[in-house]
Amino acid sequence: MPRHTPSLVGLPAPVQASLLRAGQRLRAHRVQRGWTVAEMAERLFCSPTTWRALEAGKPGTSIGLFVQALWLFGELDTLDAVAPAPAGLASNRRVRRPAGKVAPGVIGEAERDF
């Protein structure tokens, strides 16, 4: 009986379908180059089982492995199209809190009574 992690079992159907399509695209790139699962796993320094899980769209596989596979296929620049930043957002801009407000989760001086 397979183990199921509650956070992975409850994935919405569109998320599961998207992961499956991403895995299928990785498999298509591997097959196009004529690489076996074992060769691909060796190139990525992972086990063949882990590579098969990535191709199967398993949500528990490493995103780092996924990005490394894109790099190996020469497709790393396609990652920039994933969740692009909003147009009005400057990449080096910092978000500032209003003066006098404490960051969430930080105990203020007035609350320290020990």
N, C-alpha and C positions, 0 to 999 in steps of 0.2 A: 504494500500500500504506500503510495507516494506521500511525502511530507508536503504540507501546504502551509505557507506563511500567510497569516490573515491579511497582511497588507498587499500581498501579491494576488491572492484569490479574488479580492474585491475590486480588481481593476475594471474600469468601464470597458465595454465592448469596443468602442472606437480606439481606445488606447491599445488594447490587445491586438486589434487589426493593424494598427500602425506599426507596432513592434514586429509583427509577422511580415509585413511588407518590407520593412527595413532589413530583416534577416534574409528575405528572398533576394533583395538587391545585392547584399553582400555575397550571397551564394552565386549569383549571376556573374559578379566580377571575378570570383575565384574560378569558376568554371570557364569563363572566357579566356583566362590566362593559362588554363590547363593544369592548375595546381590541385593536388589532392588535399583532403582534410588534414592529413598528417603533415604535409608540406606547409600548409597554411599555419597550422598550430606551431610548427617549428619556427617559422618566420616571426610569429608573434610571441614566442616564448610562453605558450600556454599549452594545456593538454588538448588533445583532439576532442574530448568530451566537452570542454569549455567552448571550443570553437563551434561545435555542433549546436550547443545551447544558444549561442549568439545567432547562428543562422536560423534556428527555430523560433527566434523572437522571444526567448525566455526573458522575463523582466528582471531577473536577479543577476544577470551578467553585467560585467563592468562596463561603464561608459568609457573608461579609459581604453579598454581593449577595442571597443567600437571605433573610437577616434583613431587609434593606432592603425586599425585595419583600413580606414579611409585614407590615411597617410600612405600606407603601403600600396594602395591601389591608385595613388595619385589623385585622389578625390577630396583631399582635406579642405580645399576652398569651398566645396559644396556645403560644408558645415556652417558657413557664414549666413546661409539662407534660412537656417533654423532659428525661429523665434527672433527675428531682427528687432533691434532696439527701436522704441518709438522715435519718430522723426524729431521731436522737440527736445530729446534728451541728449545732452552733451556728455561724452564719455568721461571727461575729466572734471565734471561738475560735482561738487559735494553737496549733500543735503544738510541743511543747517536746522537745528532746533531753535525755537524762539528763546530769546534770552530769559534766564531764570528757570527754565524747565530742565528737569533731570531726565536722563535717558531711562526708558522703561527697564524695570528690573534692578535699578541701582537704588540703594538706600541713601536718602538725602540726609544732610546734617541734622535737620530738625527731628528725624526719626531715630537717631542714635541716642539712646538714653541709658547706656550702661556705663 
